[in-house]
């Protein structure tokens, strides 16, 4: 790993600097030549006078695997501790140098891995890497494809926690966003946050379409995107004293107090600047609570177990893919030397991935093979309902009763019909929806839907123009319906695949999500008098 050049900030040098910070909310008084108009939506550019130190660049493209010289692998849980933490088993790589970080949602039933937090069944277990080296001001970049499901926090961040002072210097890029703006969690938004402590932070929730001019509308598109931030601890100016300084927590301004910051929250601050970006477009700019401690790089996917943050993790398993991570220092930028302690356990050397894996297509449908029946799992993702009986089916029900009771009078037939109709509608959904062994294709586990049963599952983060391939095996009589939904309950478009086969047959339908789509709902129903059997159902995003 390349050695980083750092300028140590001493008490003597700080005393020599003239302190001209107006407040923690406005940062230092800008110099006349500083580009204060740099804003979200601009093309990424360096501040005047700043140079990149390419000689000391750190770069890892994971060719040959995950280097134990560069990285620790997280084996710990944080947050509300209502999750499975991050585990080494969910860290892998491919033979062409793609880092694969897996996240298991609430519908994970395999049990092949176990969590390290309060969840020990493998659900809500993610993966994270932590840099062995420490870094300062400069350009931080990661090229990646996000794990495209709600409930999983995809993140690229720096973290330096001082156990003695409580300072928490952190710079975060997180997705999905929406929690701090619209209240609708979505990969159409991204969250940029920088901290001095947990309470002294600035968080900016940004719509991608607005800052990219529509070139990126959502991050669940399966494409490579480059995320990052430029971290300045000192803005360029002839008079450094006008651009850099620190103040104590006792100097809380009225504006800080209005934001809820209390004395003791802010240990120190600097008048630097953070410029966040995606694919060369600025997403947010901050000169508030800009960190100044040396830090470690973190990247990964984890589960906050808080639906108000990144949504509900209603999926089985999916992956974040990383092409490379890079840090290029800025020349002549001061940094306070600090070696952050690891705040949790990390993997042992023998827990690092040893061989590359072959990537398989990720099925958006959770537990589409129905094999969870072997484990008596209840968190499969499939929900049982009862559909509405049609008028034709009610007529058929009465006709069946009439045919079975030719000697009955009209009133007696009506009484039998009303009783049968009540029994039909009052029975629980489980009466008509069954997942069991030996009823699937080739004697495997499968799904049976009968009478007025309806089995459904929702797949979130499906957007306009997504090309999808729906495939399944089925026999019997019924329908598999695909409902394209927006953020509400209105159906934008519906596609129906009809099944009418006395033997197991393969079905496949290519679909394109119409305008306004935010999610897909799959519903399986049978004919009134003939059940439908379904197995191996998948919904794959295709190019």
Secondary structure, DSSP 8 states (H G I E B T S, - for coil): ------B---HHHHHHS---EEETTTEE---TTS-TT--TTSB----TT--EEEEEEEEE--TTS--TTTEEEB-B--TTS-S--B-GGGEEE-TTS-EEEEEE-TT----SS--SSS--SSTTBBEEEEESS-B-SEEEEEEEE---STT-EEEEEEEEE-TTT--EEEEEEEESB-TTTTS--BTTEEEEEEESSSSSEEEEEEEHHHHTTTS-S-S-SS--EEEEEEEESS---S-GGGT-----TT---HHHHHTT--TTT----B--EEEEEETTEEEEEE-SSB--B-BEEEEEEE--S-HHHH----SSEEEEEEEEEEEEEETT-B-B-------S-B--GGGS--S--------SSTTTT-GGGGGT-S-SS-EEEE----HHHHHHHHHHHHHH-TT--HHHHHHHHHHHHHHHHHS-GGGTEEEETTSSGGGS-EEEE-TTEEEEEEEE---TT-EEEEEEEEEEEEEEEEEEE-SSS-EEEEEEEEEEEEEEEEEEEEEE--TT--EEEEEEEE-SSS-EEEEEEEEEEE-
